Amino acid sequence: MTTAEATLFGMGQFWLQDGGTPPAVETWDQSNGLAVTADVGAVILTGDAYGPVQVAVDVRAERPPEADDPFAFGDGSEWDDIVEVSVTCREGPLNVGALEGELSDELPAVDTRGAGSYRVRVHTRDRDDPGVDDDGMPRPNDRFLLVSWPAPPQPPLLIRLTDRRGLGTRMAWVKRLSRGRPPARGDDSG
């Protein structure tokens, strides 16, 4: 098990990048409102358009026994949204990075075996509630926990969906699909 925590500066999202290659926009699936899966890697949606978010990563060599309990990681009741998705790694490493391609050197790679499929359980809280900086200005207050392990591809597991940010993204996805067109990148307006 490898764990670490870091602050990332994102623009409404941060990425799991396969070998530094960002996920292809045209392959994004935003239907769960939190972890956007793609052809390779994934995009994690944050609450605000720009600012710091706290990200913790817990990398496991195999499926942890506590994964049977959907609220086992951290204090399960503290998370607003929890989803588990399959993420493809074609070459590796599968690194956590900000939107502009800046990879975090403080966080471990999410893959443990290089190329293959991984399950990533994504937890978030406070996406709806910005904090306040020293000058009294709103600032992102988002917190994330990513727990990963090697596993064959499976459908997404939606464990808890309670925040407004995720709801907006899910509703935009459904609305645009009902019109016969895929949702636009980062569109949560409908």
Beta strands, then each sheet from edge to edge (+ up, - down):
strand 1: 2-10
strand 2: 13-18
strand 3: 35-37
strand 4: 42-45
strand 5: 51-59
strand 6: 81-89
strand 7: 94-98
strand 8: 116-125
strand 9: 131-132
strand 10: 138-139
strand 11: 143-150
strand 12: 157-161
sheet 1: 1+ 5- 11- 8+ 6- 12+
sheet 2: 3+ 4- 2+ 7-
sheet 3: 9+ 10-
end
